[in-house]
Structures are given as C-alpha cells and as structure tokens.
C-alpha cells in the first residue's frame, strides 16, 4: 500500500506464543482439528498456523476451505479471549481474499458477528482483518445488503479516523462497495462521513486518496450531499489537489468530483463567489494528460449550462482555450471540447468570439473524423453555433460545412442525424445557402431519417424539409426519392412537434396539385380529419393543411365535404365519385379507372382535353388500352360543344338572366323538367347503367348524360358557370340530391341567396331557407 511498512513490533501472533505450550502441529489438517480445542493456547497456535499456511497463496486457502476451517474460525472471532479473537480474525481475513472462500463465507451468517466486533473492539489488528474480510464480502449485492441492514456503516465511518492506514484502506473499500447503491450514499452523508473523507485526501498513501475520491465521486451525485460537501469546503480541497502536480495521478478522479459539484446553477453561483470557477480555469490551462483534460473540459461544459457560469467562463476567455483544445490530436479531448463549445454557444458573446477565433472551421473538420462520438458532438456544436446567428451560418457555409452535414444524415447515430438536420435547417433560412444545400442532394438524404423512430430526428428532419421544399424543383426531387409516403405516415404521430412540422411540410405540397393528389393517395386527408377531431392533436396548422389540401384537389373536397364554394373553380380532371365513406380513403381517378364495371354508382368526370401527352402515347403505343382508360383520357366532345354554346348565348346576358338561362339549358340537355309527382318514373338510373354498359366503364363523361338527376344537373351547372365566370356553389344533399346556391344583389346593399331550380321549374330562383327551397333540397 505504497509507503506503509509492516509493524513488526506489534505483531499479534508473536505476543501470543510466549507460553510454554509443548504442542507440535505439523499439518494444516491438524491445525483445523485443533480449532475446536477448549484450550486457549492451542486455539491461538492453531489460528497462527492457519494464517501462515493461508498466506502462502490461493491454493492453500482453498485447501483450508476443503478441510473445514471456515466454520470454527467464524465461531472463534467471538471467543472470550482477545488473543483468540485476534488470531481468528487474522486467519479468516487472510482466507477471505480468495474467491472460493469468499463465496463460501457469504453463505454463512458471519457478517453481523464481524460488524458487532467492529463496534466493540479497540484492537487495530482486529479492525484491520475484520474490515479486510468485509471488503472481500461486500463486492456481492447480497453481502452489501447485509452490511447495510446490520448497521455496518456507522463503525466503518468511525474507522476512517483510525491511525492504522490498513484499517482506513479496508474501511474505504467496504464503503466504496456500499455506495454503489443510492440508499447507502444518503446514509454516508447523514453519518457525517464527508469530513473524514476529505481529510483522507491528505493521506500519504495514494490508494487511500484514490478510494476517498471514488467515494466522494459517488455520493456527490446527490444534491443534499453536494450542499454538505460545499459546507465542508470540499470543492476547495479538491481544487487544491488539482493544482498540486504531486497528485497528478489522482487528477482524473478529482475532476469527476468537481463535475458533480457543478451540476446545478445554485452550486455554480456559490462556487463562483468563492473564486472556484477561476481556479478551475487555471487548472484547465495547466498541461495534463488527455484523460484529465477531457474530464476538465466536461466540467467547463457543465458550468456553461448556467448563464452566470457561461459569463464567468467568457470573461476568462475560455473560447480561446477551447479552440486550442480542438486542435490537439487526442480525440477524447476534441470531443469534450465540442461539448463545451455547444454549451457555451447559448451565450451570444461566446458564439461570436468563438467564430472570430476561427473555431468554426476546426469544428467542421471534426465532422469528417473517424470517431463517431466526435462527429456527434461536432454536429451538436454546429447546431448551437448556427442557431439564430447569421454570421456563424455563413462561416459554416464558406468552409463547405453544409456538404459534410448532408453526408452525416446517413449516420447510424440518431443524435448526429438530428443535429445535422437542425444545423442544415438553420442554414437553409438563407436563399443562397438553401440553393447550395439542395444542389448537394439534401432532399433525398432527408428521406431515410423520416423513417426513424427517434423523436428528435423526426422533429428536426420535418422542419428542415418544410424549409427546403419551398424551392423550385425540391418537391419533385423529394417525390422521386420516395419521400411522400414516409412523410404522410408521420401524420399519425402523437408527438406535438413532429405532427406540427409534418403538417407544415405537407402544407407546402398542398400548393401543388399533382403533389396534393399523390399525398391524398397515401391517406393524408383521412389522417388530417382524424387529427382535427382530436382535442389534443388538432391545431390551427392541421386545420389549414386540410383546407389547403382539399382546395387543391376539388374532386376530393367535394367527395369529403360535399361542398364547393363559389371560389372553387371546377376544371378538367374533376370527378364526382359520390359521398366518401368515413374511414375509407378516396380513390384517385386513375385507381377508379382500373376497376372492372360494377353495380356501384358511376363516377362522373369532366374532361375537355386529352390527358396523355405525345410521350405518353408513344410509351403506351404497344399496350392494349382498356375501355376505362380510353374513357378516362377521351375528350368530352358534347361538353366542349355545350361550353361553346354557353359562351356564345349566355355570357352576354345580365346576371340574373344568366342564371335563369343556364338553368334552362342544363335542364334541356339533362332530360328537361320533371314534375315532382313523376320523379320516381324518371329513368335516370337505367340511363346511367346503359351508359356504363356501352362505354364498358364505371367512368362516364358528364356530356354523355341525357337524363340527369339533381346531382348531375347541379354538377353540370357549376361546371358551365365556372367556365364563363358566373359565381355559384355546389352542395351535395342526401339521396342523390344536390343544388347550386347563387348570390344576387338586385339593388340591395346585402346580397340575397337563392337556390337554382334545375329539375322542376328550370330557371326559377328559390330564396334560400324558404319552404320551396327546402322542398327542392330534400325528399
């Protein structure tokens, strides 16, 4: 144990054998048998021989175990004779250092007996070997619990003040084993152990200093213990050790204790008032080993998490030290320095100074390190440095940091990916950088992180996407990379930020009709409806996203809401597939066209232009086109003619006359007026079935319908009105009813609402809310 030498003058067994005992013991087996002798002198001699034999090595200890020495030795430690007890403890403690003996001893009930003697005995030799025995046993969880439950900590704490260094060392080992459990840590504080532990830091024996530091390291994780530690001036004592180069081999452990002391703002403030932080900075500037430097920088990072601590460190020019440490070869020091940079970067002045000192290029270089931990902390540092700081953003951009950050998006470490996405998002706020980020493949690189299960990765990735997708071509690139489906699936998230950012990104796509259609294909509308029905998940953004998505896809809007406003202008490609079933995704027109002819209601489509381009026709030249495909892509010639007629004959009329004339025209082409009493005989159902059979398709162009019901007439009216700029709504009712509502001022300051009769008295305008209007809208 370092400086300690054997205390020959106090040897217990020399004092024991000055009697005239003429017993000769030649074998260990004989010595074990004599442990049951009633004679004290024989017991003393037998214990001495067992110790001598056991001290030869593990083989001897195991041999004694086999001979049955444990049981009588455990009994003899409570013998009436002090000399017998002393020698029995020496033998038992020596044997207990062997693993097999330790296991066997742990199965006995010897621990309460040993603790009892610790409390009552004043013999240093007994203390030494009793604590040696406990030090061996307390490694196991069961034995630790026994020591604690039998009130073993109080005598052990008391023995920390023993004049014998071996007793101190053994007691420290037992305490160290016990404080691995939290309840023992609390008990140590309550027993007033902090003061003797701090005194042992001045020991002449490094092993004692080391154990005392290890125990302090464990117990100072508790806030109340930190307070007690501070009241005993423990922080100053440990800093003194750090500033003493004679204790360099203990600095790593001492720094860990310091780190615990700096765990909260209150502690940092109190330590700073006593000048502790300045002394810590002084230690940081002292040359040391990489391990100790790394631990010291971690302390700095911990201090920097408080605003006051950060200010103090800034005053001490810690940024310059960190830049220097980022340039050393040791990876662990660089990693810790990046952690400290990230913490300091919450302080604006530090952020600026760090950039001015040329620290950003050094951190960017660390992004390419072979060490995953360094890459992780470097991305964290850049994320903090670039947050709401334009100069730092451009400093990263100038050294090509965004290119490396895009590469980091494919890391296996979730934290690296999350912080890389966050930094890219910070940089993408500026157009010139945003374009460069996109040119280096950021959008495809963000697709895989969307599939992550890590919440922070999803939060940062979706936010970054929302910013990047605003640029021309980004949406196309994202769709080509297969990003739409994983993005839409995140609408099922219950995490508030993930959901908000996903709605933000989806809302960007809602402005582009092809993208909106594809997003709806993945069930975005149904998911958003579910979100908006939830009190906890809905938000103004989720509502806006659904509205914008439906406004871009009017077919879906009418299908889901049953209402098109006057501002919703029907165009080619619009289709009416009937009222949507709750919980079921609305199929696209392409999907509907692939279905075989069935008995369901037909899909009414509006199309006056051929959908396929010349490229599409060349690609499908060799393929057989189904009747449904032909119908979907066919120009609706009758509708074209009708639109031309409306432009020529109705557009020139006055407003009210326009509505009346258009209503009569729609009625004329859809089978003329039908009396209410004869509605049941109007053959619109059979007519549509015939059309489906003739066309061999579930899709029917609206211009082909000659006998249309309320729903068909209202749709045609809306379509034609939109073509010539007339304002009207389209509302779906129950049982195939639908109607159009128009606004007419007629010289009044407030417009009046009317329902247009297209069925019974075509052209008649029914004041909304009147009995006539209600009768038209319902059965």
Secondary structure, DSSP 8 states (H G I E B T S, - for coil): -TT----GGG-HHHHHT-S-------SHHHHHHHTT-S-HHHHHHHHHHHHHHHTT-HHHHHHHHHTTHHHHHHHHTT-S-HHHHHHHHHHHHHHTTSHHHHHHHHTSS-HHHHHHHHHH---HHHHHHHHHHHHHHTTSHHHHHHHHHTTHHHHHHHGGG-S-HHHHHHHHHHHHHHTTSHHHHHHHHHTTHHHHHHHGGG-S-HHHHHHHHHHHHHHTTSHHHHHHHHHTTHHHHHHHHHT-GGGGGGHHHHHHHHHHHTSSHHHHHHHHHTTHHHHHHHHHTS---HHHHHHHHHHHHHHHTSHHHHHHHHHTTHHHHHHHHHTSS-HHHHHHHHHHHHHHTTSHHHHHHHHHTTHHHHHHHHTT-S-HHHHHHHHHHHHHHHTT-HHHHHHHHHTTHHHHHHHHTT-S-HHHHHHHHHHHHHHTTSHHHHHHHHHTTHHHHHHHHTT-S-HHHHHHHHHHHHHHTTSTTHHHHHHHTTHHHHHHHGGG---HHHHHHHHHHHHHHTTSHHHHHHHHHTTHHHHHHHHHT-TTT--HHHHHHHHHHHHH-HHHHHHHHSEE-TT----TT-EE--S--TTS----HHHHHTS---SS--EEE--SS----HHHHHHTTTS---HHHHHHHS--HHHHHHHHHHHHHTTTS-HHHHHHHHHHHHHHHTT----GGGGGG--HHHHHHHHHHHHTSSEEEGGG-SS--HHHHHHHHHHHHHHTT----EEE-STT-EE-EEEE-TT-SS-EEEEE--SSSTT-EEETTSHHHHHHH--
